[in-house]
Amino acid sequence: MQKKLIKVHPSDNVAVALVNLKAGEVVTFEGQDIEVVSDVKAKHKIALTDLQSGDKIIMYGVLVGKANTPIMLGDVLTINNVKHESAKVTQKTDTTGWSAPNVDKWKDKTFMGYHREDGQVGTANTWLFFPLVFCENRNIELLKDIFEKELLTQKSNNHRMLLRSLVNEGDGNTAVEPEQTTNVFDNIEVKFITHPGGCGGIRQDSESLARLLAGYVKNPNVAGATVLSLGCQNLQIDIFNKALEAISPNNKKPVLMYEQQQMGTVDEMLTAIIKNSFEAIKEANKIERQPAPLSKLKVGLECGGSDGFSGISANPTLGYTSDMLVALGGTAILAEFPELCGVEQELVNRCVEEDKANKFLGLMQAFEKSVVDAGSGFDMNPSPGNIKDGLITDAMKSAGAAKKGGTSPVVDVLDYGEYVTNPGLNLLCTPGNDVESTTAMVGSGANIVLFTTGLGTPTGNPITPVIKVSSNSELAAKMSDIIDVDTGDVIKGEKTIEEMAETMLQYIVDVASGTIKSKASILNQDDFIPWKRGVSL
């Protein structure tokens, strides 16, 4: 029989409802009979003791809110009786020890990846087209249409076929056969990025975008790139080249540059781009997968469309998986700084060096100040969907989101646009926005992204496989076209976190080897949004 309540940490004074509870129902939990005061939907929290106005709400063992009004034992927590509250952190107070998981069975495991000259290994082999400025977006779209139609498998979309049949109905011809072509190349993907940046804002935003795009070129999933520039924009070619030189001093990947204002007509420029890029893509297609140790995996940890189960099933699964990877010499990246609010002390204490702890606190404080200066605050982070499904304060959401980072030491703290250089758990300063955060982790070197969701989100990335992990089985069944791994068995009590993590790690190896394609990749969910931190001028 499935349990009805779960308490995440021994010191918690609230529990999570695992099933819907009715007012008046009596639930026996931890040796006491609790009468449910009002209807409680699964994923929401109930009080395990009488709380007075001003009393602290503890969940995951940390402060996640404060009672706004008296809350009776067995009553549900809502946005009306609880407000956001988080612990204040000013310094590192301790160094947290770590008991690494046993990974003996994985030590000799390999994945089939693309080895690069700088020692990194890709899980994909991609030729990337991107602009330095939004003025070149149209030319990127033209190139995308040309290359995709000629190089890639084109299977007619079912909905397009539906519309075609409706159009043809008047002629009495409703049978429409799907069209199918084959790939020209077997071993290379061609992807395209557009964005709204590169000019019109402060210079710092252009420099930040240059670092991000340089990170995409350095990412081991990229074989080479075709870069378009207009010529007069803030993000000049030399700024991009300096960013690439800083992040990859001995770059051996081919990077083809084109500046429209120096080349004349669009026709002349596109002709040159197509000829040269095609030759480069042919060369990149010669690179083949070879065995690589799991230590070459760099996994980004993301959550989006979170629900009240995310922090007790999907996120802890990722946390244990990341601990396993770290124990194997691999790399994990935990981002979304607004969703680490309230767990700073734990993360600071996990930092291996004092300067890393200070950098993390400095970035957090500067980020929060910028949000307050804009007239908002981290407390505004939970979305309507989060709140509806039980995440009623930012600290509550953050405490669950941080579980993605497991328990391993924090070896480095990176600002936005900095590239991962140290194996182990890295903290990366990004917004909580799903696409902005995923975009940033890939720019910092992630060659796989694990993305948990309780409500469902189709987010993907143009160069890095994004594996979607559901917190509950209902979502996995309802949105099966976007979910790769379901951790709902944890909620049902049928699997442990450790067992789910073993399944997760094997799935990562399969996707990294190209044996399985992630749902986001199948859907061509190629999302890319840079973080614009400044104003437009």
QUIFENJO-V798228 format. One record per run of one state. SS is the DSSP state (helix for helix, strand for strand, loop for the rest). FROM is the first residue (numbers start at 1). TO is the last residue. Records with the same first field share a line. If there is no record, write none. Layout:
# QUIFENJO-V798228
SS=FROM-TO + FROM-TO
This chain:
# QUIFENJO-V798228
loop=1-4 + 7-13 + 18-20 + 22-25 + 30-31 + 36-39 + 41-44 + 48-50 + 52-55 + 60-61 + 68-70 + 72-75 + 77-81 + 84-103 + 107-109 + 116-120 + 123-125 + 132-133 + 152-157 + 172-188 + 194-200 + 202-202 + 219-221 + 230-236 + 248-253 + 264-265 + 285-289 + 297-297 + 304-313 + 328-330 + 335-336 + 341-343 + 352-353 + 374-377 + 381-383 + 389-393 + 406-409 + 415-423 + 429-433 + 444-447 + 454-464 + 471-472 + 479-484 + 487-487 + 492-496 + 513-518 + 523-535 + 537-537
strand=5-6 + 14-17 + 21-21 + 26-29 + 32-35 + 40-40 + 45-47 + 51-51 + 56-59 + 62-67 + 71-71 + 76-76 + 82-83 + 110-115 + 121-122 + 126-131 + 189-193 + 201-201 + 222-229 + 254-259 + 290-293 + 298-303 + 331-334 + 351-351 + 410-414 + 424-428 + 448-453 + 465-470 + 485-486 + 536-536
helix=104-106 + 134-151 + 158-171 + 203-218 + 237-247 + 260-263 + 266-284 + 294-296 + 314-327 + 337-340 + 344-350 + 354-373 + 378-380 + 384-388 + 394-405 + 434-443 + 473-478 + 488-491 + 497-512 + 519-522
